[in-house]
Each structure stands twice: as C-alpha cells, then as structure tokens.
C-alpha cells in the first residue's frame, strides 16, 4: 500500500490567499466571491452532471420524453426515483473530501436511498478548478424494473459493480493512503421498504473502480449512523443509528478468497442505545480518541479506538453549546482542533479543543472548550444564501459530511456543499 509520504503534495488553491479568516465565500457558480470568474458553463453546479440530462445515457424513449426535452423540461430516467437528482443532497446524504483527487483535492458526493433516487453516479468538485464533474456514470443501462422496489441485489451492488445508493448519512469517509471513497453500509434494494446490509464498498479514485467488502453476519447498520476514519490503525469506525445494533470497525486492506476486500472487527453493542441517530464523530489524533457530538444531550463523548470494548466516556465540555442532528465534526490539522458545523447554527462554526489545564493521563477524562470561530464581521450565511438560490426542494437542517476540512501548508479551509444548484462555500479557519 502506498505511503502518504510518496503522494504528490497538495497545492493550495490560488483563491485561498485572498480569503479573510472566519469569513464565508462563494467559490463557484455564476456569481462567486473573491473576484473570481464564474465557473465555466456545464461545470458550474452539481446538477450540471445529472446523468438523466445526458441524452447518450438517458435517450428519449418516448414522444413525451422528446417533447419534454424540446420544451426544456426535465426528462426522468429509469433510475430517477421519486425525487430525481436533487435527492443526492437533500435526502440524508453526506460527502467526503478527497485529498488526492485533483491538485488541491476534491469533494466527492454519492447517494440516493429509500425510494428517492436510484442512480449510482459519483460527482466531484475540484477545489483547484472550482468545477463540478461526473466522475462515474453509475448503472445507467438498466430497465425500470431493475431499480427500486423489488429489484433485489444480494451483494448490495448493481450489475456494473457500483453500489445501490443508500441514504449515506454519516456513513462515508475517505482513506488518503489508498485514495478510496468508502461507503460503510450497503442496501439490498431501494424502495419504500429498504433492506440495509452490512457490506462496505470502496471507490478507488485512481482507477474509478468499485470493490466491495465482505458481509458481516450480525451487524445491523441501519438509518442514522455515523463514522470516522482512523488513520493510525487504518480502520473505519462506525456506529449504527437507533434502529441498528452495532459499533464496529472495518479495515479495507487485503483481498479475500471470495473476491471481497478488507475485514470487519469485533461487533460491539451500540455505544448509544436510543440516542444514536444522526450524531457526528471524528478521530482526534492528538488524543488518539474518537470524539462524538451527541445532539440529544448536547454532550461530547469519547471512545478509545485502542480498546473499543471499553465503555464510552462523557467529556467535560465548557461552555455548554447546543448540538443538533445531521451535523458534521471534523479535525483541522493546522488548528489541532475539532470543528463543529451544523446548518442550525446559520454558518457559525465552533472550534473544540482539549483544555491545556487538563493535563491528565486519561484522555477520556479530559475537559474541552468550545469557541465560535466565524468572524463577527462575516456577512454571508451560506445556509440561507444557498436556500434562496436553489430552485429545488431543500432540506435546510442537514449537513452530514457535506462540510469537510481541507488542509494545506499552514492553512485549514472549511468546504460546504448545500444544494445541487447552489454555489460551493468556503471559509478559512484560524491558524
């Protein structure tokens, strides 16, 4: 496996130098900030890559489809589902930041779920070029009965090897060593009655080919779960939502005799029974701990990845800050701190640091302090700005992994994706 030291160095985006610390900016679309030119047409918004709009992938199969296209109206595809392409952001889906896809890295987004969207297409926003592209078409050769209710796939993937797109929630992460987008759970069918299954999938961003992991016989990874990538152990840790039963780790390395990749760790009972839905988790390398923001009780929790069978611990946190479901929790390397982002906070970001005074041996008993880091002079609220821009149904509460931190030489930048027809937003974090 390639070592990170052998990877090419990421280039800081040219537009980052003109950003003020703690201010939000539009960095794409038809009217970006920072004096940037509009993104080129056809790459301006996520929706530009909708495969249903591509006649070569979704040909006009009827007079009605031809008429709709002539009138400039949307032509549904067999994989469109109930909601069409806008479900890729609005129906419980996250994203990852991939350090080594593009000179400055890219945000990668995939997802659908339930009866909402069945397309397994994958999309990337390149931070260097500020352009969107569809990097994988997904399964576009199927007939209507090969998608949705009744279309059952035992290995949770379509005939082309791409996974059926579940609601990804907080179940997606990125492995920089392998340059893999990792989906923690699978879906045997996508319809009103979904059938989740504990089969992970990895998209290698060098080859753009999917591979899958083995099925876990006992783990129930259902709605509302959350994960974090542990680079020290090369393990993806995850906890199911309230309908599931599991806290578990998955190591993606190694090919198995049956053609699958990776291995599961021991299946632990859910760390937060009846309080697991839609939390956020991140790995803190300074403490070597998994930190969870549990929204129901607005508290920070700690799991020891070296001993995952140990009980979860509650951290002392001050001042008390209200937490929300569907949020994102990210580690910022330059700041050496965790960043909390919730759409409910209207663009206000919070930095969470271990209190230097709590110099004790057990990180599970550390105290943490919260600090708002969006500048008082910031004038852009990306949540409301995106909502007024979008022409599609919007889910204002959901962030998940569509907020990520991109780190360069001495600079951490927060990146936020909101809707398929709104700009991508960025904020420079304090040093």
Steps between C-alpha positions, in 0.01 A plus 500: 500500500631844405632714784372856533858631482513372141184686401528825302471811714166675489506848350327774696219639280594836352180659629584416864759777532238774472269356766460665839505272801154409627309628195281290271534534121329361193775339295296363208186567301411796281578770759791384719672726750869593535499658154487155342364444152178299466560128483486382135154405377432129531723467808344781702269301726463142619179466299694557176623142532157341545520186280128523420578816299756314289319377188768237439425348842127574515375504140151625418303178518161648421327790330430643844872500590590664171232762550618573855855550379388727217317710758807508726334288766650219704495152345493227763735203475428143613720571803341837587285368783241713672713810548735512200861616525449762771475214752879461481526791746157535660410148611738416781828493309855604585828543311875467555805713428752301294850644541643328195234549234611813318793731574329653804266213582129461428170457676343166397126441520284192442168388641129452456311261718157371584263574211660837430783446250648182356793639300847374597678790329790669683591869480802709593556867569861586418630768737776613265279555195178568698318272257254215540531179300327163491785254555291183476175452309379218722256234386315668213427200276224345712128498430245650734442170681872475581478795740304558818242277665531134406844537340704299748879470484651258752841668503356853520642594159361538150621279211773756416647467852385838629311489831130569529503853644363507854439809707866543588443702821839511677595159359758622243869579553826529306822298521787720373754216482294288259324808354167330567152635558350254751130427549455318833166328433307353211141469381349184349213693345379859480129547534240592762625202704879527486725207590829619653790258522846518659703492177748787449607631160809691392543718192866534410548854374805407292323231295138609561413137564284370782581200719305363792573363842361184662157485657500507878263227625372682807550876467187705432604829343171675445376859480671792669850362555835680521864415441857629525819399322785401733825555302720359775343154478355534149155413633162650420306510828122524493195493719155419369201722563224415746355227276835319486696310763867561436825682562764342279819558306579411140855475359493528118842349421557153353314284250301198619458163327143584399614814315395744771739739672575583862376363829265586783602530862307371798136603508434712811160597632390849396682754713190720528180295512193719440723803444695405188312660213682771302793575727842600363840342570863585421840357582724731703863396441632722779301299755478175300130495572176489307294803603121498461266798505176353641222742420221365723688589818733762347810327631838386373590134535820304459582150372844344531576343158784299657241329719160536330336265750553755778192700604439831331602800714346844543741793468475815704413773256473875556326721430199284429415531131177371348557219252273396217428192288648463150812701592863452397802460729842537334863510611701803383872408499648852499272607784545164676134522591160361412257712299124468556266606219122486515261662255291599802775744602461715188863484389654531846781249546635383834851392590529228765835466675628292786556731796874539556441508875358147495842337473396161622597152391154388390377684187151367572486736799631808322314829505421680175420860417278632221564821309311662216741562212285667231609865494268761647541694174393207282205602282413177318277232647552204264188320623252772409699612196490149351131456579396819322712396200356152459204425276450153650358371829758561773567338836648784702587293807737249344878541484653154562837470325419770246713721724864389496839651583769522232849556640797652316834652609401676820144559380175320586199575280145391568305393190119480495266350239134589541270438199544376144447849354669717763866608521763314696603702806838532672632653822861547612547371854722670759862383518 
